[in-house]
Amino acid sequence: MGPDPLEEAAPPLKIRAFFGLPVPKAQLRELDPFLSACATIAPAFRWTPAANLHLTVRFIGQVERAIVDGVADRLARRELAGLDVGLGEIGTFKRGRLARVIWLQISLGADAARALAELVEAECVRSGLAPDTRPFKPHLTLARARAREGAALPPLPAAPELPTWRAGELVLYRSRLGRAGSVYEPLRTIRLS
């Protein structure tokens, strides 16, 4: 008689995950009408709902939940410094003349965000994850082109001038892809000093 299928070990739970710094609600409220205006002006892009805006510190992708929990455990035991964050100009990642991603620059706190990203990256690599070979560029992703090759970007309104804020927590997020876009679920919060 073969093994009971109910007794066989379940495969490890895999999730789509990333570490990020959340944007406070006050700033999100001010960005919401700006994003709505941009979506009307540039419908060739999928605009991020204000509630989903965050500064990605390290995108991980599909991974076993236990691995990112281990990274979060080790990060929580470290003295990670908080940072003051201020937003700057709109920028794009392009392919030729076509924009693929529209983002909002982190103007204040960029160096501190890079330092935090280096620590998170080191813990990810220590856990056996492949190193991220792209240089870290601190930004908030506002939109992605609907077409894979990108799209022409019409002139957009100026981004609102928002007050700076203190980023006091690093969050491990689970990202669930759906028809209406991504839904981000906070799994762990790591306090920053």
Secondary structure as GFF3:
##gff-version 3
##sequence-region A 1 193
A	DSSP	beta_strand	14	22	.	.	.	ID=ss1
A	DSSP	alpha_helix	25	41	.	.	.	ID=ss2
A	DSSP	beta_strand	45	47	.	.	.	ID=ss3
A	DSSP	three_ten_helix	50	52	.	.	.	ID=ss4
A	DSSP	beta_strand	54	64	.	.	.	ID=ss5
A	DSSP	alpha_helix	65	76	.	.	.	ID=ss6
A	DSSP	beta_strand	83	95	.	.	.	ID=ss7
A	DSSP	beta_strand	98	108	.	.	.	ID=ss8
A	DSSP	alpha_helix	110	126	.	.	.	ID=ss9
A	DSSP	beta_strand	139	145	.	.	.	ID=ss10
A	DSSP	beta_strand	165	167	.	.	.	ID=ss11
A	DSSP	beta_strand	169	178	.	.	.	ID=ss12
A	DSSP	beta_strand	181	191	.	.	.	ID=ss13
###
